[in-house]
Amino acid sequence: MTLTLSKGPEMVEVPDVVGDSVDDARRELEEAGFRVEEDRGLLGLFGDTVKKQSVEGGDTAPKGSTVTLTIR
């Protein structure tokens, strides 16, 4: 019998993408191993700049988790 212990999901530092274009932010987050969702609301329909992210840059989050970008 083999017992395997898990230390949980791999934690990865989240890049700071506030102020970046949506395309650049998405690319950087996906390359770091995150999924990306966009929150454009009514004010962000025509915007292309990240104003906020759901996990602050420099914090860690589980690899494969979702970071939501607020676009304005």
C-alpha distances in whole Angstrom, upper triangle without the diagonal:
4,7,10,13,16,20,21,24,26,29,32,36,38,41,44,46,49,52,51,52,49,48,48,46,44,43,42,40,38,38,36,33,35,36,40,42,46,48,51,53,57,58,55,56,58,56,54,53,50,52,48,45,42,40,42,42,41,38,34,33,29,30,30,32,36,39,42,45,49,51,55
4,6,10,13,16,18,20,22,25,28,32,34,37,41,43,45,49,47,48,46,45,44,42,40,40,38,36,35,34,32,30,32,33,37,39,43,45,49,50,54,55,52,53,55,53,51,50,47,48,45,41,39,37,39,39,37,35,31,29,26,26,27,29,33,36,39,42,46,48,52
4,7,10,13,15,18,20,23,26,29,32,35,38,40,43,46,45,46,44,43,43,40,38,38,37,34,33,33,30,28,30,31,35,37,41,43,46,48,52,52,50,51,53,51,49,48,45,46,42,39,36,34,36,36,34,32,28,27,23,24,25,27,31,33,37,40,43,46,50
4,7,10,12,14,16,19,22,26,28,31,35,37,39,43,41,43,40,40,39,36,35,34,33,30,29,29,27,24,26,28,31,34,37,39,43,45,49,49,47,48,50,48,46,44,41,42,39,35,33,30,33,32,31,28,25,23,20,20,22,23,27,30,33,36,40,42,46
4,7,9,12,14,16,20,23,26,29,32,34,37,40,39,41,39,38,37,35,33,33,31,29,28,28,25,23,24,26,30,32,35,37,41,43,47,47,45,46,48,46,44,42,39,40,36,33,30,28,30,30,28,25,22,20,18,18,20,21,25,28,31,34,37,40,44
4,5,8,10,13,16,20,22,26,29,31,33,37,36,37,35,35,34,31,30,29,28,25,24,24,22,19,21,23,26,28,32,34,37,39,43,43,41,42,44,42,40,38,35,36,33,29,27,24,26,26,24,22,18,17,14,15,17,18,22,24,27,30,34,37,40
4,7,8,10,14,17,19,23,26,28,31,34,33,35,33,33,32,29,28,28,26,23,23,23,20,18,19,22,25,27,30,32,36,38,41,41,39,41,42,40,38,36,33,34,30,27,24,22,23,23,21,19,15,14,12,13,16,17,20,22,26,28,32,35,38
4,7,9,12,15,17,21,24,26,28,32,31,32,30,30,29,27,25,26,24,21,21,21,18,16,16,18,21,24,27,29,32,34,38,38,36,37,39,37,35,34,30,31,27,24,21,19,21,21,20,17,13,12,9,11,13,13,17,19,22,25,28,32,35
4,6,9,13,15,18,21,23,25,29,28,29,27,27,26,23,22,22,20,17,17,17,14,12,13,15,18,20,24,26,29,31,35,35,33,34,36,34,32,30,27,28,25,21,19,16,19,19,18,15,11,9,6,7,9,10,14,16,19,22,26,28,32
4,6,10,12,16,19,21,24,27,26,27,25,25,24,21,20,20,18,15,15,15,12,10,12,14,18,20,24,26,29,32,35,35,32,34,35,33,31,29,26,27,24,20,19,16,18,17,15,13,10,8,6,6,9,10,14,16,19,22,25,28,31
4,7,9,13,16,18,21,24,23,25,24,24,22,19,19,19,16,14,14,14,11,10,11,14,16,19,22,24,27,30,33,33,30,32,33,31,28,26,23,24,21,17,16,13,14,14,12,10,6,5,4,6,9,10,13,14,17,19,23,25,29
4,6,9,13,15,18,21,20,22,21,21,19,16,16,16,13,11,12,11,7,8,9,13,15,18,20,22,25,28,32,31,28,30,31,28,26,24,20,22,19,15,15,12,12,11,9,8,5,6,6,6,9,10,12,12,16,17,21,23,26
4,6,9,12,15,18,17,20,19,19,17,14,15,15,12,10,12,12,8,10,10,14,15,18,20,22,24,27,30,29,26,29,29,26,24,21,18,19,17,13,13,10,10,8,6,6,4,7,9,9,12,12,13,12,15,16,19,21,24
4,7,9,11,15,14,16,16,16,14,11,12,13,9,7,10,11,7,9,8,11,12,14,16,18,21,23,27,25,23,25,26,23,20,18,14,16,13,10,10,7,7,5,5,6,6,7,9,9,11,10,11,9,12,12,15,18,21
4,6,9,12,11,14,13,14,11,9,10,11,7,7,10,10,8,11,10,13,12,15,16,18,20,23,26,24,21,24,24,21,18,15,13,14,12,10,12,9,8,5,6,8,9,11,13,12,14,13,13,10,13,12,15,16,19
4,6,9,9,12,12,14,11,8,11,12,9,9,13,13,11,14,13,15,13,15,15,17,18,21,24,22,19,22,22,18,16,13,10,11,10,8,11,9,7,4,7,9,11,13,16,16,17,16,14,11,12,11,13,14,16
4,6,5,8,9,10,8,5,9,10,8,8,12,13,12,14,13,14,12,13,13,14,16,19,21,19,16,19,18,15,12,9,7,9,8,8,11,10,9,7,10,12,14,15,17,17,17,16,14,11,11,9,11,11,13
4,6,9,9,12,10,8,11,13,12,12,15,16,16,18,16,16,14,14,13,13,14,17,19,17,14,17,17,13,11,8,5,5,6,7,11,11,9,8,12,14,16,17,20,20,20,18,16,12,11,9,9,10,11
4,7,9,12,10,9,12,14,13,14,17,18,18,20,18,19,16,16,14,15,15,17,19,16,14,16,15,12,9,6,5,6,8,10,14,15,13,12,15,17,20,20,23,23,23,21,19,15,14,11,11,10,10
4,6,8,6,6,9,11,10,11,14,15,16,18,16,17,14,15,13,15,15,18,20,17,14,16,15,11,8,6,6,8,10,11,15,15,14,12,15,18,19,20,22,21,21,20,18,14,14,11,11,10,11
4,5,5,6,9,10,11,12,14,15,17,19,17,16,13,14,12,14,13,17,18,16,12,14,12,9,6,5,6,10,12,13,16,17,16,15,19,20,22,22,24,22,22,21,18,15,14,11,11,9,10
4,6,5,6,9,10,11,12,14,15,17,14,13,10,10,9,11,11,14,16,15,11,12,11,9,6,6,6,10,11,11,14,16,16,15,19,20,21,20,22,20,19,18,15,13,11,8,9,8,10
4,5,5,6,9,10,11,12,14,16,14,13,11,12,11,14,14,18,19,18,14,15,14,12,8,9,10,14,15,14,17,18,18,17,20,21,22,21,22,20,19,19,16,14,13,11,13,11,14
4,6,5,6,9,10,11,12,14,14,14,12,14,13,16,16,20,22,20,17,17,16,14,10,10,10,13,14,14,17,17,16,15,17,19,20,20,21,19,18,18,16,14,14,12,14,13,15
4,5,5,6,8,10,11,13,11,11,9,11,11,13,14,18,20,19,15,17,16,13,10,9,8,11,11,10,13,13,13,11,14,16,17,16,18,16,16,15,13,10,11,9,11,11,14
4,6,5,6,8,10,11,9,8,6,9,9,13,14,18,20,19,16,17,17,14,12,11,10,13,13,11,13,14,15,13,16,17,17,16,17,15,13,13,11,9,10,9,12,12,15
4,6,5,6,9,10,10,10,9,12,13,16,18,21,24,23,19,20,19,17,14,14,13,16,16,14,16,16,17,15,17,18,18,17,18,15,14,15,13,12,13,12,15,15,18
4,6,5,6,9,9,11,10,13,14,17,19,22,25,24,20,22,21,19,15,14,13,16,15,13,15,14,14,12,13,15,15,15,16,13,13,14,13,11,13,12,16,16,19
4,5,5,7,5,7,7,11,12,15,17,21,24,23,20,21,21,19,16,15,12,15,14,11,12,11,12,10,12,13,12,11,12,10,10,10,9,8,10,10,14,15,18
4,5,5,5,6,7,11,13,17,19,22,25,25,21,22,22,20,18,17,15,18,17,14,15,14,15,14,16,16,14,13,13,10,9,10,10,10,12,12,16,17,20
4,5,7,10,11,15,17,20,22,26,28,28,24,25,25,23,20,19,17,20,19,16,17,16,17,15,15,16,15,14,14,11,11,13,13,13,15,16,19,20,23
4,6,9,11,15,17,20,22,26,29,28,25,26,26,24,21,20,17,20,18,15,15,13,14,12,12,13,11,11,11,8,9,11,11,11,14,15,19,20,23
4,7,10,13,16,20,22,25,29,28,25,26,27,25,22,21,19,21,19,15,15,14,15,14,14,14,12,10,9,5,6,8,9,10,14,15,19,21,24
4,6,10,13,16,19,22,25,25,22,23,24,22,20,19,16,18,16,12,12,11,13,13,14,13,11,9,8,6,5,5,6,7,10,12,16,18,21
4,7,10,14,16,19,23,23,20,21,22,20,18,18,15,18,16,12,12,12,15,15,17,16,14,11,11,9,6,6,5,6,9,11,14,16,20
4,7,10,13,16,19,19,16,17,18,17,15,14,12,14,13,10,10,11,14,14,17,16,15,13,13,12,10,9,5,5,6,7,11,12,16
4,7,10,12,16,16,13,14,16,15,14,14,12,14,12,10,10,12,15,16,19,18,18,15,16,15,12,11,7,6,5,6,9,10,14
4,6,9,12,13,10,11,13,11,11,11,9,11,10,9,10,13,15,16,20,19,20,18,19,18,16,14,10,9,6,5,6,7,10
4,6,9,10,8,9,12,11,12,11,10,10,10,10,10,14,16,17,21,20,21,19,21,21,19,16,12,10,7,6,5,6,9
4,6,7,4,6,8,8,9,10,10,10,11,12,13,17,18,19,23,23,24,23,24,24,22,20,16,14,10,8,6,5,7
4,6,5,7,10,10,13,13,13,12,13,14,15,18,20,22,26,25,26,25,26,27,24,22,18,16,12,11,8,8,8
4,6,6,9,10,13,14,15,14,15,17,18,22,23,25,29,28,30,28,30,30,28,26,22,20,16,14,11,10,9
4,6,7,7,11,12,12,11,13,16,18,21,22,23,27,27,29,28,30,30,28,26,22,20,16,13,10,8,6
4,5,5,8,9,10,10,12,14,16,19,20,21,25,25,27,26,27,27,25,23,19,17,13,11,8,5,4
4,6,9,11,12,13,15,17,19,22,23,24,28,28,29,28,29,29,26,25,21,19,15,13,11,8,8
4,7,10,12,13,16,18,20,23,24,24,28,29,30,29,31,30,28,26,23,20,17,14,12,9,8
4,6,8,10,13,15,18,20,20,21,25,26,27,26,28,28,26,24,21,18,15,12,10,6,5
4,7,9,12,14,17,19,19,19,22,24,25,25,26,25,24,23,19,17,14,11,10,6,7
4,6,9,11,15,16,16,16,19,21,23,22,25,24,23,22,18,15,13,9,9,6,6
4,6,7,11,13,12,12,16,17,19,19,21,21,20,18,15,12,10,6,6,5,7
4,7,10,12,12,12,16,17,19,20,22,23,22,20,17,13,11,8,6,6,6
4,7,9,8,10,14,14,16,16,19,20,19,17,14,10,8,6,5,7,9
4,6,6,8,12,11,13,13,15,16,16,13,10,7,6,5,6,9,12
4,6,9,12,11,12,11,13,15,14,11,9,6,5,7,8,12,14
4,7,9,7,8,8,11,13,13,10,9,6,8,9,11,14,17
4,6,6,9,10,13,15,16,14,12,9,10,11,12,15,17
4,6,8,10,14,14,16,14,14,10,12,12,14,16,18
4,7,10,13,14,16,15,15,13,15,15,17,20,22
4,7,10,12,15,13,14,12,14,15,17,20,23
4,7,9,12,11,12,11,14,16,19,22,25
4,6,9,7,9,9,13,15,18,21,24
4,6,6,9,10,14,17,20,23,26
4,6,9,11,14,17,20,23,26
4,7,9,13,15,19,21,25
4,7,10,13,16,19,23
4,6,10,13,16,19
4,6,10,13,16
4,7,10,13
4,6,10
4,7
4
